[in-house]
Amino acid sequence: MHSKIKVNLGKLKLKNPVMVASGTFGYANEFKDLLDLKKLGAIVTKTITIKPRVGNPMPRTCETPAGMLNSIGLENPGIKIFLQDKLPLLKRIGIPVIVSIASEESPEEFVILARALDKITGVAAIELNISCPNIQKTKLIAQDGQATYDLVSKVRKATKKPVITKLSPNVSSISEIAQAAESAGSDAVSLINTLYGMSIDIKQRKSKLASLTGGLSGPAVRPVAVKMVWEVYNKIKIPIIGMGGIMSAQDALEFIIAGASAISIGTANFVNPGAAVEIASGIKEYLSANKIKDIKELTGSLKI
Ligand SMILES: Cc1cc2nc3c(=O)[nH]c(=O)nc-3n(C[C@H](O)[C@H](O)[C@H](O)COP(=O)(O)O)c2cc1C
């Protein structure tokens, strides 16, 4: 049986539901010799800001049981260099390029970035990283429903490109934030960003990360992420991009059954650069084996 795996996230059309997550795939060039990039559903770039950022001091990653902590701190070359040096290579791949944007300074910077990207052909959508745990701010935009609503509304007015709002798991009710993003005009939501975490070297009695705390990702977070996708799916109508510890097609299918229309591969790219492509074919095999004609039938099909 030939199952359909095309998905539409609002106006954004993907030939398969498997994307690579922001910050774990650079600007794709780093991976070009390791897998067939054309086989990905979409690429989400490392988050970019207006000005270049050097990121947080080293060490800024460490391994943890079934996962990793990172505190990269949004290192990136800034939008000017991104458009000049990184985007041309990304465009050549011929699959949708989703540009992740953020600002530590002010919500206005998101608007400036969105406006600048609005004019650029080859940018398929914009992802709003309002949930990075590794910046100095005490409260994230994604931890406040009103702030999320205000920011997404402003960005919505600044661009006609599809807007994806990336949510944080570090909240008491992620569905409230998802609803705020939806009512402000977000075309889709992506979840989850990393969970706050810390790991200590007991010999030195020092944190393993120079910035003390970081964001936890990898298989350790998967059950948290699946539960959040399911919770959000029951509260909103716009599509969900699910992520958090997806290492295999089986893991990806959990997210789809919970309610995700598409999924994103993050930490797995560091372990197996071919993971996303393998996962896309694994999903297809599952659909055929279970005589499911279209992946849409599987989204949110959890039996209660
Ligand atoms: C090293 C590293 C860097 C990341 N950088 C970003 C980033 O720049 N922007 C962003 O939105 N998410 C970033 N993330 C979060 C991932 O996109 C993803 O939401 C998270 O890691 C959960 O998925 P995973 O468990 O499959 O990695 C980063 C994650 C890691 C591990």
The ligand as a Tripos MOL2 file, in Angstrom:
@<TRIPOS>MOLECULE
LIG
   31    33     1     0     0
SMALL
NO_CHARGES

@<TRIPOS>ATOM
      1 C1         22.6200   21.9810   21.3810 C.3       1 LIG1
      2 C2         21.2050   22.4640   21.2420 C.ar      1 LIG1
      3 C3         20.9670   23.7360   20.7420 C.ar      1 LIG1
      4 C4         19.6620   24.2140   20.5990 C.ar      1 LIG1
      5 N1         19.4420   25.4630   20.0850 N.ar      1 LIG1
      6 C5         18.1800   25.8890   19.8680 C.ar      1 LIG1
      7 C6         17.9360   27.1370   19.2190 C.ar      1 LIG1
      8 O1         18.8440   27.8560   18.8140 O.2       1 LIG1
      9 N2         16.6330   27.5120   19.0360 N.ar      1 LIG1
     10 C7         15.5770   26.7340   19.4440 C.ar      1 LIG1
     11 O2         14.4140   27.1220   19.2390 O.2       1 LIG1
     12 N3         15.7860   25.5340   20.0390 N.ar      1 LIG1
     13 C8         17.0500   25.1020   20.2550 C.ar      1 LIG1
     14 N4         17.2550   23.8710   20.8190 N.ar      1 LIG1
     15 C9         16.0920   23.0590   21.2350 C.3       1 LIG1
     16 C10        15.7250   22.0300   20.1710 C.3       1 LIG1
     17 O3         15.3530   22.6550   18.9630 O.3       1 LIG1
     18 C11        14.5590   21.1220   20.6670 C.3       1 LIG1
     19 O4         13.4270   21.9320   20.9050 O.3       1 LIG1
     20 C12        14.8950   20.3810   21.9420 C.3       1 LIG1
     21 O5         16.2450   19.9950   21.9840 O.3       1 LIG1
     22 C13        14.0130   19.1310   22.1350 C.3       1 LIG1
     23 O6         14.1870   18.1900   21.1080 O.3       1 LIG1
     24 P1         15.2570   16.9610   21.1890 P.3       1 LIG1
     25 O7         15.0750   16.3010   22.5310 O.co2     1 LIG1
     26 O8         14.9180   16.0900   20.0440 O.co2     1 LIG1
     27 O9         16.6080   17.5720   21.0740 O.co2     1 LIG1
     28 C14        18.5610   23.3870   20.9850 C.ar      1 LIG1
     29 C15        18.8110   22.0970   21.4870 C.ar      1 LIG1
     30 C16        20.1030   21.6180   21.6030 C.ar      1 LIG1
     31 C17        20.3230   20.2280   22.1240 C.3       1 LIG1
@<TRIPOS>BOND
     1     1     2 1
     2     2     3 ar
     3     2    30 ar
     4     3     4 ar
     5     4     5 ar
     6     4    28 ar
     7     5     6 ar
     8     6     7 ar
     9     6    13 1
    10     7     8 2
    11     7     9 ar
    12     9    10 ar
    13    10    11 2
    14    10    12 ar
    15    12    13 ar
    16    13    14 ar
    17    14    15 1
    18    14    28 ar
    19    15    16 1
    20    16    17 1
    21    16    18 1
    22    18    19 1
    23    18    20 1
    24    20    21 1
    25    20    22 1
    26    22    23 1
    27    23    24 1
    28    24    25 2
    29    24    26 1
    30    24    27 1
    31    28    29 ar
    32    29    30 ar
    33    30    31 1
@<TRIPOS>SUBSTRUCTURE
     1 LIG1         1 GROUP 0 **** ****
